[in-house]
Amino acid sequence: MTGLPRRIAWNLRHRWRRLFAVLVVGAGVAAPLATGLWWSLPLVWFFGLFVALPVLHTLTKPLPDADDDEDADAPQDPALRALRERYARGEIDEREFERKLDRLLETEDAETVDRGDAEEIANRVRDGLRREVERVRE
């Protein structure tokens, strides 16, 4: 049963809004019974679901990274970035771009080759760059 505590912790971390809503609904039902005041039910529901929940959600929402200004799809390799920029400026044509791209992918670092998925990674990079080329053309 070691997986159960981990599952409970994960649910509390990621599904706390659902748990909070269920607790607010339960507190709203219990409030008139405990106080004897019928209007406490909508009051608890309103403040719990329409005030406290959005405030807590806003306070617990993760902050975006500071480097979100850069293009998320931009390649991290400076040679690849330079090749893309040269193609976008029109300094090289598509045939030369493909040739240089193939040469870059052939000389990929040993870290990628050691993983055994080098061909799959190279194909994904080629597909991504081809999509980028199409986007630049438009």
C-alpha positions as CSV (number, residue, x, y, z in Angstrom):
1,M,0.0,0.0,0.0
2,T,2.9,2.4,-0.5
3,G,1.2,3.7,-3.6
4,L,-1.8,4.8,-1.8
5,P,-0.2,7.7,0.2
6,R,1.6,8.8,-2.9
7,R,-1.7,8.8,-4.8
8,I,-3.4,10.8,-2.0
9,A,-0.6,13.3,-2.0
10,W,-0.8,13.7,-5.7
11,N,-4.6,14.2,-5.7
12,L,-4.3,16.8,-2.9
13,R,-1.6,18.7,-4.9
14,H,-3.3,18.6,-8.3
15,R,-7.0,18.3,-7.5
16,W,-7.3,20.5,-4.5
17,R,-9.9,22.7,-6.2
18,R,-12.3,19.7,-6.4
19,L,-11.7,18.8,-2.8
20,F,-12.2,22.4,-1.8
21,A,-15.5,22.6,-3.7
22,V,-16.8,19.5,-2.1
23,L,-15.8,20.8,1.4
24,V,-17.6,24.1,0.7
25,V,-20.7,22.3,-0.4
26,G,-20.6,20.1,2.7
27,A,-20.0,23.2,4.9
28,G,-22.9,25.0,3.2
29,V,-25.2,22.1,4.0
30,A,-24.0,21.8,7.6
31,A,-24.1,25.5,8.3
32,P,-27.9,25.8,8.6
33,L,-28.0,22.7,10.7
34,A,-25.4,24.1,13.1
35,T,-26.6,27.7,13.2
36,G,-30.3,27.3,12.6
37,L,-30.1,30.1,10.1
38,W,-31.4,29.1,6.7
39,W,-29.6,31.9,4.8
40,S,-26.2,30.6,5.9
41,L,-26.3,27.9,3.2
42,P,-26.2,30.3,0.2
43,L,-23.8,32.6,2.1
44,V,-21.3,29.8,2.6
45,W,-21.6,28.6,-0.9
46,F,-21.3,32.0,-2.4
47,F,-18.2,33.0,-0.4
48,G,-16.6,29.6,-0.7
49,L,-17.1,29.0,-4.4
50,F,-17.2,32.5,-5.8
51,V,-14.7,34.3,-3.6
52,A,-12.4,32.0,-1.7
53,L,-11.9,29.4,-4.6
54,P,-10.8,32.0,-7.2
55,V,-8.6,33.8,-4.8
56,L,-6.9,30.5,-3.7
57,H,-6.6,29.4,-7.3
58,T,-4.9,32.7,-8.3
59,L,-2.5,32.5,-5.3
60,T,-1.5,28.9,-6.0
61,K,-1.1,29.3,-9.8
62,P,2.5,28.9,-10.9
63,L,4.3,32.0,-12.2
64,P,5.4,31.9,-15.9
65,D,9.1,31.6,-16.6
66,A,10.9,34.9,-17.2
67,D,12.2,33.7,-20.6
68,D,8.8,33.2,-22.1
69,D,9.6,36.1,-24.4
70,E,11.7,33.9,-26.6
71,D,10.2,31.6,-29.1
72,A,9.5,28.2,-27.4
73,D,10.1,26.3,-30.7
74,A,13.4,28.0,-31.4
75,P,16.3,25.5,-31.6
76,Q,18.8,25.8,-28.8
77,D,21.7,24.8,-31.1
78,P,23.4,28.0,-32.3
79,A,24.5,26.5,-35.6
80,L,20.9,25.4,-36.3
81,R,19.6,28.8,-35.3
82,A,22.1,30.5,-37.6
83,L,21.2,28.2,-40.5
84,R,17.5,29.0,-40.0
85,E,18.2,32.7,-39.9
86,R,20.3,32.5,-43.2
87,Y,17.4,30.7,-44.9
88,A,14.9,33.2,-43.6
89,R,16.9,36.1,-44.9
90,G,17.2,34.4,-48.3
91,E,21.0,34.0,-48.2
92,I,20.7,30.3,-49.0
93,D,18.1,28.4,-51.0
94,E,16.1,25.4,-49.9
95,R,18.4,22.8,-51.5
96,E,21.5,24.3,-49.7
97,F,19.4,24.5,-46.5
98,E,18.5,20.8,-46.6
99,R,22.1,19.8,-47.4
100,K,23.5,21.9,-44.5
101,L,20.7,20.6,-42.2
102,D,21.5,17.0,-43.1
103,R,25.2,17.7,-42.4
104,L,24.4,19.3,-39.0
105,L,22.2,16.3,-38.0
106,E,24.9,13.9,-39.1
107,T,27.4,15.5,-36.8
108,E,25.1,15.5,-33.8
109,D,26.8,15.2,-30.5
110,A,27.5,11.8,-28.9
111,E,25.0,12.3,-26.2
112,T,22.1,12.0,-28.7
113,V,23.7,9.1,-30.5
114,D,24.2,7.1,-27.3
115,R,20.5,7.1,-26.6
116,G,19.8,4.8,-29.6
117,D,17.0,7.0,-30.9
118,A,19.2,9.2,-33.0
119,E,17.3,8.5,-36.2
120,E,13.9,9.2,-34.6
121,I,15.2,12.4,-33.1
122,A,16.8,13.5,-36.4
123,N,13.5,12.9,-38.1
124,R,11.6,14.9,-35.6
125,V,14.1,17.8,-35.9
126,R,13.8,17.6,-39.7
127,D,10.0,17.6,-39.5
128,G,10.0,20.6,-37.1
129,L,12.4,22.5,-39.3
130,R,10.4,21.8,-42.4
131,R,7.3,23.1,-40.7
132,E,9.3,26.2,-39.7
133,V,10.5,26.6,-43.3
134,E,6.9,26.5,-44.5
135,R,5.9,29.0,-41.8
136,V,8.7,31.4,-42.9
137,R,7.7,31.1,-46.5
138,E,4.1,32.3,-45.8
